[in-house]
Amino acid sequence: IQASKDGTYGKTNVSNYLKSLRHGYEFPEESLESKLLKAQELLAEEKDIKADIKADSAELHSKTKAAIEALDDAEALAL
């Protein structure tokens, strides 16, 4: 672990080091630590998926707005 300028260890550095140790060790499948790691992976995956959904939603909104604004009067009345 890399120490700070004052010789102490920051929370982020310690957390990252512990995370790397956990991922480097193979825990028994039914152990609590194994289940916690799996839950942590699933939460990270959920976070990534939500970010993708948010980006896709914003893109869809802007494309829909552009399509609606591009309609002429006859197309708007037909809809």
PDB file of N, CA, C and O in Angstrom:
ATOM      1  N   ILE A   1       0.851  -1.169   0.000  1.00  0.00           N
ATOM      2  CA  ILE A   1       0.000   0.000   0.000  1.00  0.00           C
ATOM      3  C   ILE A   1       0.897   1.232   0.000  1.00  0.00           C
ATOM      4  O   ILE A   1       1.897   1.299   0.715  1.00  0.00           O
ATOM      5  N   GLN A   2       0.516   2.193  -0.811  1.00  0.00           N
ATOM      6  CA  GLN A   2       1.285   3.416  -0.884  1.00  0.00           C
ATOM      7  C   GLN A   2       0.836   4.371   0.231  1.00  0.00           C
ATOM      8  O   GLN A   2      -0.347   4.683   0.362  1.00  0.00           O
ATOM      9  N   ALA A   3       1.792   4.816   1.012  1.00  0.00           N
ATOM     10  CA  ALA A   3       1.490   5.712   2.125  1.00  0.00           C
ATOM     11  C   ALA A   3       1.355   7.144   1.640  1.00  0.00           C
ATOM     12  O   ALA A   3       1.925   7.518   0.615  1.00  0.00           O
ATOM     13  N   SER A   4       0.608   7.934   2.374  1.00  0.00           N
ATOM     14  CA  SER A   4       0.469   9.358   2.087  1.00  0.00           C
ATOM     15  C   SER A   4       1.758  10.080   2.470  1.00  0.00           C
ATOM     16  O   SER A   4       2.688   9.478   3.006  1.00  0.00           O
ATOM     17  N   LYS A   5       1.796  11.370   2.187  1.00  0.00           N
ATOM     18  CA  LYS A   5       2.993  12.164   2.506  1.00  0.00           C
ATOM     19  C   LYS A   5       3.298  12.171   4.000  1.00  0.00           C
ATOM     20  O   LYS A   5       4.459  12.227   4.404  1.00  0.00           O
ATOM     21  N   ASP A   6       2.244  12.114   4.820  1.00  0.00           N
ATOM     22  CA  ASP A   6       2.459  12.148   6.271  1.00  0.00           C
ATOM     23  C   ASP A   6       2.705  10.761   6.867  1.00  0.00           C
ATOM     24  O   ASP A   6       2.808  10.621   8.085  1.00  0.00           O
ATOM     25  N   GLY A   7       2.800   9.739   6.019  1.00  0.00           N
ATOM     26  CA  GLY A   7       3.108   8.396   6.491  1.00  0.00           C
ATOM     27  C   GLY A   7       1.900   7.552   6.853  1.00  0.00           C
ATOM     28  O   GLY A   7       2.059   6.393   7.237  1.00  0.00           O
ATOM     29  N   THR A   8       0.699   8.100   6.743  1.00  0.00           N
ATOM     30  CA  THR A   8      -0.510   7.339   7.040  1.00  0.00           C
ATOM     31  C   THR A   8      -1.058   6.726   5.756  1.00  0.00           C
ATOM     32  O   THR A   8      -0.612   7.054   4.656  1.00  0.00           O
ATOM     33  N   TYR A   9      -2.010   5.853   5.909  1.00  0.00           N
ATOM     34  CA  TYR A   9      -2.637   5.192   4.765  1.00  0.00           C
ATOM     35  C   TYR A   9      -4.058   5.699   4.630  1.00  0.00           C
ATOM     36  O   TYR A   9      -4.827   5.664   5.591  1.00  0.00           O
ATOM     37  N   GLY A  10      -4.409   6.166   3.454  1.00  0.00           N
ATOM     38  CA  GLY A  10      -5.741   6.684   3.201  1.00  0.00           C
ATOM     39  C   GLY A  10      -6.766   5.574   3.092  1.00  0.00           C
ATOM     40  O   GLY A  10      -6.434   4.436   2.760  1.00  0.00           O
ATOM     41  N   LYS A  11      -8.002   5.912   3.371  1.00  0.00           N
ATOM     42  CA  LYS A  11      -9.086   4.936   3.333  1.00  0.00           C
ATOM     43  C   LYS A  11      -9.227   4.318   1.942  1.00  0.00           C
ATOM     44  O   LYS A  11      -9.438   3.111   1.816  1.00  0.00           O
ATOM     45  N   THR A  12      -9.112   5.138   0.903  1.00  0.00           N
ATOM     46  CA  THR A  12      -9.256   4.640  -0.461  1.00  0.00           C
ATOM     47  C   THR A  12      -8.175   3.630  -0.791  1.00  0.00           C
ATOM     48  O   THR A  12      -8.459   2.586  -1.378  1.00  0.00           O
ATOM     49  N   ASN A  13      -6.931   3.929  -0.418  1.00  0.00           N
ATOM     50  CA  ASN A  13      -5.830   3.005  -0.681  1.00  0.00           C
ATOM     51  C   ASN A  13      -6.012   1.684   0.048  1.00  0.00           C
ATOM     52  O   ASN A  13      -5.781   0.617  -0.520  1.00  0.00           O
ATOM     53  N   VAL A  14      -6.424   1.756   1.300  1.00  0.00           N
ATOM     54  CA  VAL A  14      -6.637   0.546   2.091  1.00  0.00           C
ATOM     55  C   VAL A  14      -7.800  -0.265   1.509  1.00  0.00           C
ATOM     56  O   VAL A  14      -7.701  -1.486   1.389  1.00  0.00           O
ATOM     57  N   SER A  15      -8.893   0.400   1.149  1.00  0.00           N
ATOM     58  CA  SER A  15     -10.050  -0.299   0.573  1.00  0.00           C
ATOM     59  C   SER A  15      -9.689  -0.978  -0.741  1.00  0.00           C
ATOM     60  O   SER A  15     -10.085  -2.119  -0.979  1.00  0.00           O
ATOM     61  N   ASN A  16      -8.946  -0.289  -1.589  1.00  0.00           N
ATOM     62  CA  ASN A  16      -8.532  -0.877  -2.865  1.00  0.00           C
ATOM     63  C   ASN A  16      -7.604  -2.067  -2.653  1.00  0.00           C
ATOM     64  O   ASN A  16      -7.693  -3.060  -3.375  1.00  0.00           O
ATOM     65  N   TYR A  17      -6.722  -1.973  -1.676  1.00  0.00           N
ATOM     66  CA  TYR A  17      -5.823  -3.083  -1.378  1.00  0.00           C
ATOM     67  C   TYR A  17      -6.602  -4.293  -0.869  1.00  0.00           C
ATOM     68  O   TYR A  17      -6.347  -5.420  -1.292  1.00  0.00           O
ATOM     69  N   LEU A  18      -7.547  -4.062   0.033  1.00  0.00           N
ATOM     70  CA  LEU A  18      -8.366  -5.164   0.546  1.00  0.00           C
ATOM     71  C   LEU A  18      -9.195  -5.799  -0.571  1.00  0.00           C
ATOM     72  O   LEU A  18      -9.357  -7.018  -0.624  1.00  0.00           O
ATOM     73  N   LYS A  19      -9.712  -4.956  -1.456  1.00  0.00           N
ATOM     74  CA  LYS A  19     -10.486  -5.465  -2.585  1.00  0.00           C
ATOM     75  C   LYS A  19      -9.625  -6.357  -3.471  1.00  0.00           C
ATOM     76  O   LYS A  19     -10.075  -7.413  -3.917  1.00  0.00           O
ATOM     77  N   SER A  20      -8.401  -5.941  -3.725  1.00  0.00           N
ATOM     78  CA  SER A  20      -7.520  -6.751  -4.564  1.00  0.00           C
ATOM     79  C   SER A  20      -7.172  -8.077  -3.879  1.00  0.00           C
ATOM     80  O   SER A  20      -7.053  -9.107  -4.543  1.00  0.00           O
ATOM     81  N   LEU A  21      -7.009  -8.049  -2.553  1.00  0.00           N
ATOM     82  CA  LEU A  21      -6.750  -9.287  -1.826  1.00  0.00           C
ATOM     83  C   LEU A  21      -7.945 -10.239  -1.898  1.00  0.00           C
ATOM     84  O   LEU A  21      -7.772 -11.440  -2.104  1.00  0.00           O
ATOM     85  N   ARG A  22      -9.152  -9.704  -1.730  1.00  0.00           N
ATOM     86  CA  ARG A  22     -10.362 -10.532  -1.779  1.00  0.00           C
ATOM     87  C   ARG A  22     -10.536 -11.179  -3.150  1.00  0.00           C
ATOM     88  O   ARG A  22     -10.883 -12.356  -3.251  1.00  0.00           O
ATOM     89  N   HIS A  23     -10.293 -10.404  -4.198  1.00  0.00           N
ATOM     90  CA  HIS A  23     -10.477 -10.940  -5.544  1.00  0.00           C
ATOM     91  C   HIS A  23      -9.362 -11.908  -5.928  1.00  0.00           C
ATOM     92  O   HIS A  23      -9.541 -12.729  -6.827  1.00  0.00           O
ATOM     93  N   GLY A  24      -8.227 -11.824  -5.265  1.00  0.00           N
ATOM     94  CA  GLY A  24      -7.113 -12.722  -5.561  1.00  0.00           C
ATOM     95  C   GLY A  24      -7.193 -14.048  -4.826  1.00  0.00           C
ATOM     96  O   GLY A  24      -6.449 -14.975  -5.144  1.00  0.00           O
ATOM     97  N   TYR A  25      -8.067 -14.151  -3.867  1.00  0.00           N
ATOM     98  CA  TYR A  25      -8.194 -15.373  -3.068  1.00  0.00           C
ATOM     99  C   TYR A  25      -9.491 -16.082  -3.438  1.00  0.00           C
ATOM    100  O   TYR A  25     -10.526 -15.442  -3.624  1.00  0.00           O
ATOM    101  N   GLU A  26      -9.428 -17.394  -3.544  1.00  0.00           N
ATOM    102  CA  GLU A  26     -10.611 -18.188  -3.876  1.00  0.00           C
ATOM    103  C   GLU A  26     -11.274 -18.667  -2.587  1.00  0.00           C
ATOM    104  O   GLU A  26     -10.757 -19.559  -1.913  1.00  0.00           O
ATOM    105  N   PHE A  27     -12.410 -18.078  -2.247  1.00  0.00           N
ATOM    106  CA  PHE A  27     -13.147 -18.455  -1.053  1.00  0.00           C
ATOM    107  C   PHE A  27     -14.044 -19.647  -1.366  1.00  0.00           C
ATOM    108  O   PHE A  27     -14.459 -19.819  -2.512  1.00  0.00           O
ATOM    109  N   PRO A  28     -14.350 -20.476  -0.361  1.00  0.00           N
ATOM    110  CA  PRO A  28     -15.306 -21.561  -0.586  1.00  0.00           C
ATOM    111  C   PRO A  28     -16.643 -21.001  -1.067  1.00  0.00           C
ATOM    112  O   PRO A  28     -17.059 -19.926  -0.633  1.00  0.00           O
ATOM    113  N   GLU A  29     -17.306 -21.714  -1.945  1.00  0.00           N
ATOM    114  CA  GLU A  29     -18.502 -21.204  -2.618  1.00  0.00           C
ATOM    115  C   GLU A  29     -19.620 -20.808  -1.665  1.00  0.00           C
ATOM    116  O   GLU A  29     -20.319 -19.829  -1.922  1.00  0.00           O
ATOM    117  N   GLU A  30     -19.802 -21.522  -0.601  1.00  0.00           N
ATOM    118  CA  GLU A  30     -20.903 -21.242   0.329  1.00  0.00           C
ATOM    119  C   GLU A  30     -20.507 -20.302   1.460  1.00  0.00           C
ATOM    120  O   GLU A  30     -21.307 -20.073   2.368  1.00  0.00           O
ATOM    121  N   SER A  31     -19.302 -19.753   1.433  1.00  0.00           N
ATOM    122  CA  SER A  31     -18.876 -18.873   2.513  1.00  0.00           C
ATOM    123  C   SER A  31     -19.521 -17.500   2.368  1.00  0.00           C
ATOM    124  O   SER A  31     -19.956 -17.103   1.287  1.00  0.00           O
ATOM    125  N   LEU A  32     -19.567 -16.798   3.479  1.00  0.00           N
ATOM    126  CA  LEU A  32     -20.153 -15.458   3.495  1.00  0.00           C
ATOM    127  C   LEU A  32     -19.364 -14.523   2.581  1.00  0.00           C
ATOM    128  O   LEU A  32     -19.951 -13.737   1.837  1.00  0.00           O
ATOM    129  N   GLU A  33     -18.053 -14.609   2.638  1.00  0.00           N
ATOM    130  CA  GLU A  33     -17.218 -13.726   1.820  1.00  0.00           C
ATOM    131  C   GLU A  33     -17.460 -13.953   0.325  1.00  0.00           C
ATOM    132  O   GLU A  33     -17.489 -12.998  -0.451  1.00  0.00           O
ATOM    133  N   SER A  34     -17.629 -15.193  -0.070  1.00  0.00           N
ATOM    134  CA  SER A  34     -17.920 -15.506  -1.469  1.00  0.00           C
ATOM    135  C   SER A  34     -19.253 -14.895  -1.893  1.00  0.00           C
ATOM    136  O   SER A  34     -19.371 -14.333  -2.982  1.00  0.00           O
ATOM    137  N   LYS A  35     -20.238 -15.010  -1.037  1.00  0.00           N
ATOM    138  CA  LYS A  35     -21.551 -14.441  -1.338  1.00  0.00           C
ATOM    139  C   LYS A  35     -21.493 -12.917  -1.390  1.00  0.00           C
ATOM    140  O   LYS A  35     -22.143 -12.297  -2.232  1.00  0.00           O
ATOM    141  N   LEU A  36     -20.715 -12.312  -0.491  1.00  0.00           N
ATOM    142  CA  LEU A  36     -20.565 -10.858  -0.493  1.00  0.00           C
ATOM    143  C   LEU A  36     -19.870 -10.375  -1.769  1.00  0.00           C
ATOM    144  O   LEU A  36     -20.258  -9.358  -2.343  1.00  0.00           O
ATOM    145  N   LEU A  37     -18.853 -11.100  -2.205  1.00  0.00           N
ATOM    146  CA  LEU A  37     -18.162 -10.734  -3.441  1.00  0.00           C
ATOM    147  C   LEU A  37     -19.101 -10.830  -4.646  1.00  0.00           C
ATOM    148  O   LEU A  37     -19.091  -9.968  -5.524  1.00  0.00           O
ATOM    149  N   LYS A  38     -19.904 -11.883  -4.672  1.00  0.00           N
ATOM    150  CA  LYS A  38     -20.856 -12.057  -5.771  1.00  0.00           C
ATOM    151  C   LYS A  38     -21.881 -10.918  -5.754  1.00  0.00           C
ATOM    152  O   LYS A  38     -22.220 -10.374  -6.805  1.00  0.00           O
ATOM    153  N   ALA A  39     -22.371 -10.559  -4.574  1.00  0.00           N
ATOM    154  CA  ALA A  39     -23.325  -9.452  -4.462  1.00  0.00           C
ATOM    155  C   ALA A  39     -22.683  -8.143  -4.906  1.00  0.00           C
ATOM    156  O   ALA A  39     -23.327  -7.332  -5.571  1.00  0.00           O
ATOM    157  N   GLN A  40     -21.439  -7.935  -4.549  1.00  0.00           N
ATOM    158  CA  GLN A  40     -20.729  -6.724  -4.928  1.00  0.00           C
ATOM    159  C   GLN A  40     -20.568  -6.654  -6.451  1.00  0.00           C
ATOM    160  O   GLN A  40     -20.724  -5.586  -7.043  1.00  0.00           O
ATOM    161  N   GLU A  41     -20.260  -7.777  -7.077  1.00  0.00           N
ATOM    162  CA  GLU A  41     -20.134  -7.826  -8.531  1.00  0.00           C
ATOM    163  C   GLU A  41     -21.475  -7.526  -9.199  1.00  0.00           C
ATOM    164  O   GLU A  41     -21.532  -6.791 -10.185  1.00  0.00           O
ATOM    165  N   LEU A  42     -22.544  -8.094  -8.661  1.00  0.00           N
ATOM    166  CA  LEU A  42     -23.869  -7.864  -9.229  1.00  0.00           C
ATOM    167  C   LEU A  42     -24.299  -6.410  -9.079  1.00  0.00           C
ATOM    168  O   LEU A  42     -24.914  -5.854  -9.988  1.00  0.00           O
ATOM    169  N   LEU A  43     -23.986  -5.793  -7.954  1.00  0.00           N
ATOM    170  CA  LEU A  43     -24.317  -4.374  -7.754  1.00  0.00           C
ATOM    171  C   LEU A  43     -23.537  -3.484  -8.720  1.00  0.00           C
ATOM    172  O   LEU A  43     -24.073  -2.500  -9.231  1.00  0.00           O
ATOM    173  N   ALA A  44     -22.282  -3.827  -8.967  1.00  0.00           N
ATOM    174  CA  ALA A  44     -21.484  -3.061  -9.932  1.00  0.00           C
ATOM    175  C   ALA A  44     -22.056  -3.226 -11.340  1.00  0.00           C
ATOM    176  O   ALA A  44     -22.111  -2.269 -12.113  1.00  0.00           O
ATOM    177  N   GLU A  45     -22.477  -4.443 -11.663  1.00  0.00           N
ATOM    178  CA  GLU A  45     -23.090  -4.694 -12.973  1.00  0.00           C
ATOM    179  C   GLU A  45     -24.402  -3.916 -13.107  1.00  0.00           C
ATOM    180  O   GLU A  45     -24.678  -3.345 -14.162  1.00  0.00           O
ATOM    181  N   GLU A  46     -25.202  -3.893 -12.053  1.00  0.00           N
ATOM    182  CA  GLU A  46     -26.456  -3.145 -12.060  1.00  0.00           C
ATOM    183  C   GLU A  46     -26.192  -1.651 -12.273  1.00  0.00           C
ATOM    184  O   GLU A  46     -26.919  -0.990 -13.014  1.00  0.00           O
ATOM    185  N   LYS A  47     -25.159  -1.126 -11.627  1.00  0.00           N
ATOM    186  CA  LYS A  47     -24.812   0.279 -11.765  1.00  0.00           C
ATOM    187  C   LYS A  47     -24.440   0.595 -13.215  1.00  0.00           C
ATOM    188  O   LYS A  47     -24.855   1.621 -13.754  1.00  0.00           O
ATOM    189  N   ASP A  48     -23.660  -0.285 -13.843  1.00  0.00           N
ATOM    190  CA  ASP A  48     -23.273  -0.089 -15.243  1.00  0.00           C
ATOM    191  C   ASP A  48     -24.488  -0.134 -16.165  1.00  0.00           C
ATOM    192  O   ASP A  48     -24.603   0.671 -17.089  1.00  0.00           O
ATOM    193  N   ILE A  49     -25.387  -1.072 -15.911  1.00  0.00           N
ATOM    194  CA  ILE A  49     -26.589  -1.204 -16.742  1.00  0.00           C
ATOM    195  C   ILE A  49     -27.479   0.028 -16.594  1.00  0.00           C
ATOM    196  O   ILE A  49     -28.026   0.522 -17.579  1.00  0.00           O
ATOM    197  N   LYS A  50     -27.624   0.520 -15.373  1.00  0.00           N
ATOM    198  CA  LYS A  50     -28.435   1.727 -15.163  1.00  0.00           C
ATOM    199  C   LYS A  50     -27.838   2.925 -15.884  1.00  0.00           C
ATOM    200  O   LYS A  50     -28.570   3.746 -16.437  1.00  0.00           O
ATOM    201  N   ALA A  51     -26.514   3.031 -15.883  1.00  0.00           N
ATOM    202  CA  ALA A  51     -25.860   4.132 -16.595  1.00  0.00           C
ATOM    203  C   ALA A  51     -26.102   4.007 -18.099  1.00  0.00           C
ATOM    204  O   ALA A  51     -26.340   5.009 -18.773  1.00  0.00           O
ATOM    205  N   ASP A  52     -26.043   2.780 -18.628  1.00  0.00           N
ATOM    206  CA  ASP A  52     -26.321   2.563 -20.051  1.00  0.00           C
ATOM    207  C   ASP A  52     -27.764   2.923 -20.386  1.00  0.00           C
ATOM    208  O   ASP A  52     -28.031   3.552 -21.410  1.00  0.00           O
ATOM    209  N   ILE A  53     -28.688   2.525 -19.525  1.00  0.00           N
ATOM    210  CA  ILE A  53     -30.105   2.831 -19.743  1.00  0.00           C
ATOM    211  C   ILE A  53     -30.327   4.336 -19.742  1.00  0.00           C
ATOM    212  O   ILE A  53     -31.066   4.855 -20.579  1.00  0.00           O
ATOM    213  N   LYS A  54     -29.697   5.037 -18.816  1.00  0.00           N
ATOM    214  CA  LYS A  54     -29.850   6.486 -18.731  1.00  0.00           C
ATOM    215  C   LYS A  54     -29.318   7.155 -19.997  1.00  0.00           C
ATOM    216  O   LYS A  54     -29.953   8.063 -20.532  1.00  0.00           O
ATOM    217  N   ALA A  55     -28.174   6.717 -20.472  1.00  0.00           N
ATOM    218  CA  ALA A  55     -27.592   7.297 -21.690  1.00  0.00           C
ATOM    219  C   ALA A  55     -28.464   6.994 -22.901  1.00  0.00           C
ATOM    220  O   ALA A  55     -28.704   7.871 -23.731  1.00  0.00           O
ATOM    221  N   ASP A  56     -28.941   5.753 -23.006  1.00  0.00           N
ATOM    222  CA  ASP A  56     -29.800   5.377 -24.123  1.00  0.00           C
ATOM    223  C   ASP A  56     -31.122   6.138 -24.084  1.00  0.00           C
ATOM    224  O   ASP A  56     -31.645   6.534 -25.126  1.00  0.00           O
ATOM    225  N   SER A  57     -31.659   6.341 -22.889  1.00  0.00           N
ATOM    226  CA  SER A  57     -32.902   7.070 -22.740  1.00  0.00           C
ATOM    227  C   SER A  57     -32.748   8.522 -23.184  1.00  0.00           C
ATOM    228  O   SER A  57     -33.620   9.067 -23.861  1.00  0.00           O
ATOM    229  N   ALA A  58     -31.643   9.142 -22.801  1.00  0.00           N
ATOM    230  CA  ALA A  58     -31.394  10.526 -23.205  1.00  0.00           C
ATOM    231  C   ALA A  58     -31.233  10.628 -24.720  1.00  0.00           C
ATOM    232  O   ALA A  58     -31.724  11.571 -25.341  1.00  0.00           O
ATOM    233  N   GLU A  59     -30.547   9.657 -25.309  1.00  0.00           N
ATOM    234  CA  GLU A  59     -30.372   9.649 -26.762  1.00  0.00           C
ATOM    235  C   GLU A  59     -31.714   9.464 -27.471  1.00  0.00           C
ATOM    236  O   GLU A  59     -31.997  10.150 -28.454  1.00  0.00           O
ATOM    237  N   LEU A  60     -32.534   8.548 -26.979  1.00  0.00           N
ATOM    238  CA  LEU A  60     -33.859   8.327 -27.560  1.00  0.00           C
ATOM    239  C   LEU A  60     -34.705   9.582 -27.456  1.00  0.00           C
ATOM    240  O   LEU A  60     -35.403   9.937 -28.405  1.00  0.00           O
ATOM    241  N   HIS A  61     -34.653  10.258 -26.317  1.00  0.00           N
ATOM    242  CA  HIS A  61     -35.419  11.484 -26.119  1.00  0.00           C
ATOM    243  C   HIS A  61     -35.007  12.553 -27.127  1.00  0.00           C
ATOM    244  O   HIS A  61     -35.860  13.202 -27.732  1.00  0.00           O
ATOM    245  N   SER A  62     -33.706  12.735 -27.307  1.00  0.00           N
ATOM    246  CA  SER A  62     -33.250  13.772 -28.235  1.00  0.00           C
ATOM    247  C   SER A  62     -33.594  13.421 -29.679  1.00  0.00           C
ATOM    248  O   SER A  62     -33.933  14.307 -30.463  1.00  0.00           O
ATOM    249  N   LYS A  63     -33.510  12.135 -30.042  1.00  0.00           N
ATOM    250  CA  LYS A  63     -33.874  11.729 -31.408  1.00  0.00           C
ATOM    251  C   LYS A  63     -35.374  11.897 -31.636  1.00  0.00           C
ATOM    252  O   LYS A  63     -35.797  12.326 -32.709  1.00  0.00           O
ATOM    253  N   THR A  64     -36.174  11.562 -30.633  1.00  0.00           N
ATOM    254  CA  THR A  64     -37.622  11.714 -30.747  1.00  0.00           C
ATOM    255  C   THR A  64     -37.994  13.180 -30.887  1.00  0.00           C
ATOM    256  O   THR A  64     -38.844  13.537 -31.703  1.00  0.00           O
ATOM    257  N   LYS A  65     -37.361  14.019 -30.094  1.00  0.00           N
ATOM    258  CA  LYS A  65     -37.626  15.457 -30.159  1.00  0.00           C
ATOM    259  C   LYS A  65     -37.262  16.003 -31.528  1.00  0.00           C
ATOM    260  O   LYS A  65     -38.008  16.799 -32.098  1.00  0.00           O
ATOM    261  N   ALA A  66     -36.122  15.582 -32.060  1.00  0.00           N
ATOM    262  CA  ALA A  66     -35.695  16.042 -33.382  1.00  0.00           C
ATOM    263  C   ALA A  66     -36.667  15.566 -34.461  1.00  0.00           C
ATOM    264  O   ALA A  66     -36.975  16.316 -35.387  1.00  0.00           O
ATOM    265  N   ALA A  67     -37.150  14.333 -34.351  1.00  0.00           N
ATOM    266  CA  ALA A  67     -38.091  13.798 -35.339  1.00  0.00           C
ATOM    267  C   ALA A  67     -39.418  14.552 -35.285  1.00  0.00           C
ATOM    268  O   ALA A  67     -40.009  14.844 -36.325  1.00  0.00           O
ATOM    269  N   ILE A  68     -39.885  14.865 -34.087  1.00  0.00           N
ATOM    270  CA  ILE A  68     -41.147  15.593 -33.940  1.00  0.00           C
ATOM    271  C   ILE A  68     -41.009  17.009 -34.484  1.00  0.00           C
ATOM    272  O   ILE A  68     -41.910  17.510 -35.156  1.00  0.00           O
ATOM    273  N   GLU A  69     -39.900  17.642 -34.200  1.00  0.00           N
ATOM    274  CA  GLU A  69     -39.693  19.005 -34.686  1.00  0.00           C
ATOM    275  C   GLU A  69     -39.541  19.058 -36.195  1.00  0.00           C
ATOM    276  O   GLU A  69     -39.787  20.101 -36.800  1.00  0.00           O
ATOM    277  N   ALA A  70     -39.139  17.948 -36.821  1.00  0.00           N
ATOM    278  CA  ALA A  70     -38.940  17.912 -38.266  1.00  0.00           C
ATOM    279  C   ALA A  70     -40.231  17.633 -39.035  1.00  0.00           C
ATOM    280  O   ALA A  70     -40.239  17.707 -40.264  1.00  0.00           O
ATOM    281  N   LEU A  71     -41.322  17.315 -38.335  1.00  0.00           N
ATOM    282  CA  LEU A  71     -42.593  17.034 -39.007  1.00  0.00           C
ATOM    283  C   LEU A  71     -43.172  18.310 -39.620  1.00  0.00           C
ATOM    284  O   LEU A  71     -43.098  19.391 -39.036  1.00  0.00           O
ATOM    285  N   ASP A  72     -43.745  18.154 -40.805  1.00  0.00           N
ATOM    286  CA  ASP A  72     -44.456  19.294 -41.361  1.00  0.00           C
ATOM    287  C   ASP A  72     -45.912  19.252 -40.868  1.00  0.00           C
ATOM    288  O   ASP A  72     -46.294  18.319 -40.162  1.00  0.00           O
ATOM    289  N   ASP A  73     -46.699  20.220 -41.221  1.00  0.00           N
ATOM    290  CA  ASP A  73     -48.065  20.314 -40.704  1.00  0.00           C
ATOM    291  C   ASP A  73     -48.917  19.119 -41.101  1.00  0.00           C
ATOM    292  O   ASP A  73     -49.696  18.629 -40.284  1.00  0.00           O
ATOM    293  N   ALA A  74     -48.791  18.641 -42.322  1.00  0.00           N
ATOM    294  CA  ALA A  74     -49.600  17.513 -42.790  1.00  0.00           C
ATOM    295  C   ALA A  74     -49.265  16.240 -42.024  1.00  0.00           C
ATOM    296  O   ALA A  74     -50.161  15.481 -41.655  1.00  0.00           O
ATOM    297  N   GLU A  75     -47.972  16.002 -41.781  1.00  0.00           N
ATOM    298  CA  GLU A  75     -47.566  14.815 -41.020  1.00  0.00           C
ATOM    299  C   GLU A  75     -48.023  14.917 -39.577  1.00  0.00           C
ATOM    300  O   GLU A  75     -48.430  13.920 -38.981  1.00  0.00           O
ATOM    301  N   ALA A  76     -47.958  16.102 -39.017  1.00  0.00           N
ATOM    302  CA  ALA A  76     -48.400  16.292 -37.637  1.00  0.00           C
ATOM    303  C   ALA A  76     -49.893  16.035 -37.493  1.00  0.00           C
ATOM    304  O   ALA A  76     -50.326  15.415 -36.521  1.00  0.00           O
ATOM    305  N   LEU A  77     -50.692  16.513 -38.464  1.00  0.00           N
ATOM    306  CA  LEU A  77     -52.143  16.276 -38.430  1.00  0.00           C
ATOM    307  C   LEU A  77     -52.459  14.803 -38.620  1.00  0.00           C
ATOM    308  O   LEU A  77     -53.395  14.280 -38.016  1.00  0.00           O
ATOM    309  N   ALA A  78     -51.672  14.129 -39.468  1.00  0.00           N
ATOM    310  CA  ALA A  78     -51.900  12.687 -39.705  1.00  0.00           C
ATOM    311  C   ALA A  78     -51.632  11.891 -38.438  1.00  0.00           C
ATOM    312  O   ALA A  78     -52.312  10.898 -38.177  1.00  0.00           O
ATOM    313  N   LEU A  79     -50.670  12.304 -37.662  1.00  0.00           N
ATOM    314  CA  LEU A  79     -50.369  11.589 -36.416  1.00  0.00           C
ATOM    315  C   LEU A  79     -51.444  11.878 -35.375  1.00  0.00           C
ATOM    316  O   LEU A  79     -51.373  11.368 -34.256  1.00  0.00           O
TER     317      LEU A  79
END
